[in-house]
Amino acid sequence: MDARLRRVNKEIADLVDNSPYHLKGSFMGPEGTPYEGGHFEVDIIIPESYPFQPVKMKFITKVYHPNVSSASGAICLDILKDAWSPVLTLKSTLISLQSLLCSPEPNDPQDAEVAKHYLTSKSSFEETARYWTMIYAGGPGKGGVSKAGTGGSMDEVAMAGLDKAHVDQFEALGFDRGKVIDVLRRLNYRGANVAKINDDRIVEELLK
């Protein structure tokens, strides 16, 4: 039995899947964060040189976080790269991911748009992250009710972290709602930035 398999067998009680080298881990969102109450799943691939090379992890569950790609689930975390150590286990690495949800690092982002949202308006970011947790991770909505898997009832404006009044304002000019949401999200039309971006700039982007 090679070193990789011996090491994984010690940890397999915590993380079980069909292959000992391709696993699925999970953890609950940390209390006191927008991710509280959510159940987050992570795809784990064990490289041949493990534990001397870091495991490869990405979120299966969609997460709204500066250090997680909202599209692919890719994670920006030092221990998954240069700061990896052979003493780290799969369990301790998952705990580090859980801690990352508590302490975003927007200045070293994986998702630049989400990082801009966090830096512009933390309260708006947290509201959006909480909504994503409700929709994708089974977290509690208003009144403590989970709405995961609601599909068609998903609020596109809330998903983008935008103010409904701003979207309605430009949609009323005759622009497609989806395009309005896309443009306002790209321009980071939130918080203090709203006063810095004039309507003409937005209309110009919408006309492209």
N, C-alpha and C positions, 0 to 999 in steps of 0.2 A: 504493500500500500504506500503510495507516494505521500510526501509531506502535505500537499494540498488537500488530498482526500482525508488524511488523518485530522487536519485542522478543521475542515468543514464538518466532519462527523461529530466533533466535540460541540459544534454549535447548531447542529441540525435539529435539536430538540426545540429550539426557539423559532426556527424558520424552516418550513417544510414545503417542498414542491416536488414535481416529478423528477427533476434532475438535481443532483447535489451541487452543480455548478451554475445553475440558473434558478434563482430563488425569488420569492416574493415576500417582502417584509411589510409590516404595518405598525402604525402607532396612532395614538389618539392625539388630537391637537392640544397644545399646552393650555392650561387654565390661565385666564387673565389676558388672553390674546384673541385676535379676530378668528383664530382657528380652533378655539375651544369647542369641544363637542363634536368635532369632525373626526372621521376615520380616514387616515391617509395611507395609501398603499404605494410601495416602492419596488421597482424592478431592480434586481441585484444579479450581476454577472461576476463570477469568480474567475479571474485570469489564471493562466497556467502557473505563473510565478508567485501566486498568493501563498503566504502572507507578506512576501517581500515587495510585492507590487500592490497598489491600492485596488480595492474592489471598484466596479463600475456601477453606479447607482443613478437612477432617474425616477422622478415621481410618475406613477401611473395615474394617480388622482390629480386632477387639475388644481393648481395652487396659485393664488394671486400674491406674489412675493417678489421683491427685487432680485433675489438670488436664485430664483427658479424660473426657467423659461415657461411662460404661460402657453406656449405652443407645443413644445416638445417634452417638457418636464425635466430638461437638463438642469443640473445643479452646480452652482458655483460655491464650493466649500474647500478650504485649504487642505483638509485631511484626505480629500478624494484626489488630491494632486500632490504638490510638493511636501506637504506636512504629514503625509502618511507615515505610519510606523508599524512594524510587524507586531507590536504589542496590542494594537487595536483589533478588536473583534467585530464581527458583524453586528452584534447587539450594541456595542459601545458606539459604533458608527451611526446606527439608527438613532441612538440617543442624541448624538451630535446634530443629526438632521432635525430632530425635535427641538433642540436648543436653538437652531438657526431660525426656526419659526418665531421664537421669542425675541431674537435680536437680529433684525435685518441689517445688512451692510449695503446701503444704497450707493455708496461711493465705489463699490467693487461689484457692479451688478451683472447678473446673467440676462435680465430683461430690462433694457434701458428705459422703455416706456413706463413700466411699473415703478422703476426707481425714480423717474421724474415726478410721477404722481405722488410718491411717498415724500419726496423733498419739497414739493409744492404745497401739499395739504395732507398732513398725516391723518387728520380726522376723516377726510374723504377717502383716503387710501384704506383706512381700517374698516370703513363702512363697506367698501367694495370687496375687500378681502373676506369680510364676514358673509357677504352675499354669496361669493364663490364657494365658501365653506358650506353654506346651506344647500346650494344647488348641487355641488359635486361630491361633497364629503359627508353628507347627511347631518350637517350641523343644524342647530336650532335656529329657526327664523324668529320673527317677532311673535312673542307669546310662547316661545320655547317649542314651536312645532317644526319638525323636520320637513323640508320640501325637496329632498334629493330626488332626482329622476322625474321632475315635473315637466321636463321637455318643453312643450309649447308655451307654457306659462312663464318661461324665463324672460326676465325683463332686460332687454338689450342695453338700455340706458344705464341701468344699475350695474350690469356686467362690465361696462366700459368705464364706470366710475365718473359719470357725467351728471350734470344737473338737468333734469327733465325740461325745465323752463328754457334752458339754452338750446336744447335740441328742438323743442317746439317752435322757438323763435325763427330758426333758419328753415325748418320744414315748412313753416307758414309762407315762406317766400317761394315755395314751389319745388324745393329740392327734395330728392329721395331721402327718406329717414335713415336708411342704412349708410348712405354716403355722408350725411351730416354727422352721424355718430363716428364714422371712420375719420373724418377730417378733424373734428373736435378732439378726438382721442390723440391723434398724431400731433396736433398742435399743443397738447397738454392744456386744454381750455378748462382750467380748474383753479379754485382758490384765488390767490393773488395774481395769477397769470391772466385771469379774465380781463382785468383792467389794462393789461399790457398789450393785448391783441385786439386791434380794432376790427369792426365788422367787415370793412372792405377787404381786409386780408383773408378772412374766412370765406367771403363770397368768391374771391379770386381763386382760392383753393377748390371750392365747390364747383367752379366752372371748368376746371381742368379736365 
